[in-house]
């Protein structure tokens, strides 16, 4: 039986190879609709453009011609974070004397001194965050690559565009690693 193992390994088809090695055989990719609503459709378009820019393979609109399909979900959220804080410091002192002075019937009164400070902070910060989880699936339905990317945007780029570029760069890095 041990003599047959190497022979069986040599006769095995390409689908028996580790999934990451199958990535090198992909020439055409179809990007499926992403789950996640209206913003997912926009992120899909950005992912298509980012994959085109890598020049790793042909991105096709015909799923039947594709070697692999990119599937997954994406979401782009805009929300407001609110921070509230209140600080207060106060101090006081007082003196009270009662009695009569040598003058006819005059009284000494009370002296009070107080100091206080109160600060209230109310900060509202608008945030933009995009997330995408995608996988590359071969014709047999096997996942050959996957990633999850998140972004809060960049100085000159929105969160969705940044997520799409991160996905393309991750895929390109995996290709380069496998080619070596």
C-alpha positions as CSV (number, residue, x, y, z in Angstrom):
1,X,0.0,0.0,0.0
2,X,2.8,2.4,0.7
3,X,4.2,1.9,-2.8
4,X,0.8,3.0,-4.3
5,X,0.7,6.3,-2.4
6,X,3.3,8.1,-4.6
7,X,1.6,6.8,-7.7
8,X,-1.8,8.0,-6.5
9,X,-0.3,11.4,-5.7
10,X,1.0,11.6,-9.3
11,X,-2.3,10.6,-10.8
12,X,-4.4,13.0,-8.7
13,X,-6.1,15.8,-10.7
14,X,-5.5,19.5,-10.2
15,X,-8.4,19.9,-7.8
16,X,-6.6,17.7,-5.2
17,X,-3.8,20.3,-4.9
18,X,-3.8,22.7,-2.0
19,X,-6.3,25.5,-2.8
20,X,-3.8,28.3,-2.6
21,X,-1.8,26.7,-5.5
22,X,-4.9,26.7,-7.6
23,X,-4.9,30.5,-7.4
24,X,-2.0,30.5,-10.0
25,X,-4.3,28.7,-12.6
26,X,-7.0,31.4,-12.5
27,X,-7.0,33.6,-15.7
28,X,-10.6,34.9,-15.7
29,X,-12.6,36.2,-12.7
30,X,-16.2,37.1,-12.5
31,X,-17.1,39.4,-9.5
32,X,-20.5,38.3,-8.2
33,X,-23.0,40.7,-6.6
34,X,-22.0,41.3,-3.0
35,X,-24.5,41.0,-0.2
36,X,-25.0,44.1,2.0
37,X,-27.4,46.4,0.2
38,X,-26.9,49.4,-2.0
39,X,-23.4,50.3,-0.7
40,X,-22.3,46.7,-1.5
41,X,-23.1,47.3,-5.2
42,X,-20.8,50.4,-5.2
43,X,-18.0,48.5,-3.4
44,X,-18.4,45.7,-6.1
45,X,-17.7,48.3,-8.8
46,X,-14.7,49.5,-6.9
47,X,-13.3,46.0,-6.5
48,X,-13.7,45.3,-10.2
49,X,-11.7,48.5,-11.0
50,X,-9.0,47.6,-8.4
51,X,-8.7,44.0,-9.8
52,X,-8.4,45.3,-13.3
53,X,-5.6,47.6,-12.2
54,X,-3.6,44.6,-10.8
55,X,-3.4,43.0,-14.3
56,X,-3.4,39.6,-12.7
57,X,-6.2,38.2,-14.8
58,X,-9.1,39.3,-17.0
59,X,-12.2,40.4,-15.1
60,X,-15.2,39.2,-17.1
61,X,-18.9,40.1,-17.0
62,X,-19.8,36.5,-18.2
63,X,-19.8,34.1,-15.3
64,X,-19.8,31.1,-17.7
65,X,-16.4,32.0,-19.0
66,X,-14.8,32.6,-15.6
67,X,-12.2,30.3,-14.0
68,X,-13.2,31.6,-10.6
69,X,-15.9,33.8,-9.0
70,X,-15.3,36.4,-6.4
71,X,-18.2,36.3,-3.9
72,X,-18.9,37.8,-0.5
73,X,-20.4,40.7,1.3
74,X,-19.6,44.4,1.9
75,X,-20.9,47.3,3.8
76,X,-20.2,51.0,3.9
77,X,-21.4,52.9,7.0
78,X,-21.5,56.6,7.9
79,X,-22.2,57.3,11.5
80,X,-21.7,59.9,14.3
81,X,-19.8,59.1,17.5
82,X,-20.7,61.3,20.4
83,X,-18.6,61.9,23.4
84,X,-19.9,63.8,26.4
85,X,-17.9,64.8,29.5
86,X,-18.4,67.1,32.4
87,X,-15.8,68.3,34.9
88,X,-16.5,70.4,38.0
89,X,-14.2,71.9,40.7
90,X,-15.4,74.1,43.5
91,X,-14.1,75.2,46.8
92,X,-15.4,77.5,49.5
93,X,-14.6,79.0,52.9
94,X,-16.5,80.9,55.4
95,X,-16.1,82.9,58.6
96,X,-18.8,83.8,60.9
97,X,-18.5,86.0,64.0
98,X,-21.1,87.2,66.3
99,X,-20.7,89.6,69.2
100,X,-20.7,93.2,70.2
101,X,-18.1,95.7,69.7
102,X,-17.3,98.6,72.1
103,X,-19.4,100.8,70.0
104,X,-23.0,100.8,70.8
105,X,-24.6,97.7,69.5
106,X,-22.7,97.0,66.3
107,X,-22.2,93.4,65.2
108,X,-19.7,91.6,63.2
109,X,-21.0,89.8,60.1
110,X,-20.2,86.7,58.1
111,X,-17.6,86.5,55.4
112,X,-17.8,83.8,52.8
113,X,-15.6,83.2,49.7
114,X,-16.2,80.6,47.1
115,X,-14.5,79.6,43.8
116,X,-15.9,77.2,41.2
117,X,-15.3,76.0,37.7
118,X,-17.5,73.8,35.5
119,X,-16.6,72.5,32.0
120,X,-18.8,70.5,29.7
121,X,-17.5,68.8,26.6
122,X,-19.8,67.6,23.8
123,X,-17.9,66.3,20.9
124,X,-19.5,64.8,17.8
125,X,-17.3,63.1,15.3
126,X,-18.6,61.9,11.9
127,X,-17.0,58.5,10.9
128,X,-17.0,56.5,7.7
129,X,-16.2,52.9,7.8
130,X,-16.3,50.2,5.1
131,X,-15.9,46.4,5.4
132,X,-15.7,43.6,2.9
133,X,-15.3,39.9,3.2
134,X,-14.7,38.1,-0.1
135,X,-13.6,34.7,-1.4
136,X,-12.4,33.4,-4.7
137,X,-14.3,30.2,-5.6
138,X,-13.2,27.8,-8.4
139,X,-15.6,26.1,-10.8
140,X,-15.9,23.1,-8.5
141,X,-17.1,25.4,-5.7
142,X,-13.9,25.2,-3.6
143,X,-12.7,28.4,-1.9
144,X,-9.2,29.0,-3.2
145,X,-8.6,32.4,-1.5
146,X,-10.4,34.7,1.0
147,X,-9.8,37.9,2.9
148,X,-11.6,40.4,5.1
149,X,-10.6,44.1,4.8
150,X,-11.7,47.1,6.8
151,X,-11.1,50.8,6.4
152,X,-12.0,54.1,7.9
153,X,-10.8,55.9,4.7
154,X,-7.7,57.7,4.0
155,X,-6.5,61.2,3.5
156,X,-7.4,61.3,-0.2
157,X,-9.6,58.2,-0.5
158,X,-12.9,57.1,0.8
159,X,-13.4,54.0,2.9
160,X,-15.0,51.9,0.2
161,X,-12.2,52.7,-2.4
162,X,-9.6,51.9,0.3
163,X,-11.2,48.5,1.1
164,X,-11.4,47.6,-2.7
165,X,-7.7,48.5,-3.1
166,X,-6.7,46.5,0.0
167,X,-8.5,43.4,-1.4
168,X,-6.7,43.7,-4.7
169,X,-3.3,44.3,-3.0
170,X,-3.9,41.3,-0.8
171,X,-4.7,39.1,-3.8
172,X,-1.7,40.4,-5.7
173,X,0.6,39.7,-2.7
174,X,-0.7,36.2,-2.5
175,X,0.0,35.7,-6.2
176,X,3.5,37.0,-5.8
177,X,4.1,34.8,-2.8
178,X,2.9,31.7,-4.7
179,X,5.0,32.5,-7.8
180,X,8.2,32.4,-5.8
